[in-house]
Amino acid sequence: MPRFLTMIRINEQALPPEEFPADFQERMGALLEEITKAGVMLDTAGLLPTSEGTRVSWSDGKISYTDGPFTETKEVVGGYSLCQCKDKAEAVEWTRRFLEIHPAHWNVSAEVRQIDEM
């Protein structure tokens, strides 16, 4: 079965100041348990803010390092999941269900990409 990487994209500068709703962790936990029991979830995690990261670049034969935060970047990867699904449609469906757990006024997007198994 093909594997898919889902990258959760957020705008760190536009995150709502309030905490997650009280039932958010419970609903997220239930969905992650369901995905795991379905044999789909291989790995998932949130990422620390870009202020804790370093961007490593290769250009003109030289390496350069830029410590975060990466304020010039509007959207950053805030988390990921690695799933094994029967097809892209199933991977997209699990991603839809994940996004719908978030508060309606949040702006969160996801990029679903199949891993090249060559």
C-alpha positions as CSV (number, residue, x, y, z in Angstrom):
1,M,0.0,0.0,0.0
2,P,1.2,3.5,-0.8
3,R,2.4,5.8,2.0
4,F,1.5,9.5,2.2
5,L,3.1,12.4,4.0
6,T,0.6,15.1,5.2
7,M,2.2,18.4,6.1
8,I,0.0,20.7,8.2
9,R,0.5,24.3,7.3
10,I,0.0,27.2,9.6
11,N,0.7,30.9,9.7
12,E,2.6,31.3,13.0
13,Q,2.0,35.1,13.0
14,A,-1.8,34.6,12.7
15,L,-2.4,31.9,15.3
16,P,-5.4,32.8,17.5
17,P,-4.3,33.9,21.0
18,E,-6.8,31.7,22.8
19,E,-6.1,28.1,23.9
20,F,-7.6,25.1,22.2
21,P,-11.2,24.4,23.1
22,A,-11.7,22.2,26.2
23,D,-12.7,19.1,24.2
24,F,-10.1,19.5,21.4
25,Q,-7.5,17.1,23.0
26,E,-10.2,14.5,23.6
27,R,-11.5,14.7,20.0
28,M,-8.0,14.7,18.5
29,G,-7.1,11.7,20.7
30,A,-10.2,9.8,19.5
31,L,-9.4,10.4,15.9
32,L,-5.7,9.5,16.2
33,E,-6.8,6.3,18.0
34,E,-9.2,5.5,15.2
35,I,-6.6,6.1,12.5
36,T,-4.1,3.9,14.4
37,K,-6.6,1.1,14.9
38,A,-7.5,1.2,11.2
39,G,-3.8,0.4,10.5
40,V,-3.3,3.6,8.6
41,M,-1.2,5.8,11.0
42,L,2.6,5.2,10.9
43,D,3.8,8.4,12.6
44,T,2.5,11.8,13.5
45,A,3.8,14.8,15.5
46,G,3.5,18.6,15.9
47,L,6.6,20.7,15.4
48,L,8.1,23.3,17.6
49,P,7.8,26.9,16.4
50,T,10.2,28.1,13.7
51,S,11.9,30.2,16.4
52,E,13.4,26.9,17.6
53,G,14.5,25.8,14.1
54,T,17.4,26.4,11.6
55,R,17.0,26.5,7.9
56,V,20.0,25.0,6.0
57,S,20.4,26.1,2.4
58,W,22.7,25.1,-0.5
59,S,23.3,27.8,-3.1
60,D,26.2,28.5,-5.5
61,G,28.2,25.7,-4.0
62,K,27.9,27.0,-0.4
63,I,26.0,26.0,2.7
64,S,24.3,28.8,4.7
65,Y,22.3,28.6,8.0
66,T,19.4,30.8,9.0
67,D,18.1,30.6,12.6
68,G,14.4,31.0,13.1
69,P,11.9,32.5,13.3
70,F,11.3,32.6,9.6
71,T,9.2,35.7,9.5
72,E,9.5,36.1,5.7
73,T,7.6,32.8,5.3
74,K,3.8,33.2,5.5
75,E,3.0,29.5,6.0
76,V,5.2,27.0,7.8
77,V,4.9,23.3,8.4
78,G,3.4,23.0,12.0
79,G,3.1,19.2,12.0
80,Y,3.0,16.1,9.9
81,S,1.6,12.6,9.6
82,L,2.9,9.6,7.8
83,C,0.1,7.2,6.8
84,Q,-0.3,4.1,4.8
85,C,-3.5,4.2,2.8
86,K,-5.1,2.2,0.0
87,D,-5.1,5.4,-2.2
88,K,-4.8,9.2,-2.2
89,A,-8.6,9.5,-1.7
90,E,-8.3,7.7,1.6
91,A,-5.4,9.9,2.7
92,V,-7.3,13.0,1.8
93,E,-10.3,11.8,3.7
94,W,-8.3,11.2,6.9
95,T,-6.8,14.7,6.5
96,R,-10.2,16.3,6.1
97,R,-11.4,14.7,9.3
98,F,-8.2,15.9,11.1
99,L,-8.7,19.5,9.9
100,E,-12.4,19.5,10.9
101,I,-11.5,19.0,14.5
102,H,-9.9,22.4,14.7
103,P,-12.0,25.5,15.6
104,A,-14.0,26.9,12.6
105,H,-12.3,30.3,12.8
106,W,-8.8,28.9,12.5
107,N,-6.9,28.9,9.2
108,V,-5.1,25.6,8.9
109,S,-4.3,23.8,5.6
110,A,-2.7,20.5,4.8
111,E,-0.7,19.2,1.8
112,V,-1.1,15.5,1.1
113,R,1.8,13.9,-0.9
114,Q,2.4,10.3,-1.9
115,I,5.9,9.1,-1.1
116,D,7.8,7.9,-4.1
117,E,8.7,4.3,-3.3
118,M,11.1,3.9,-6.2
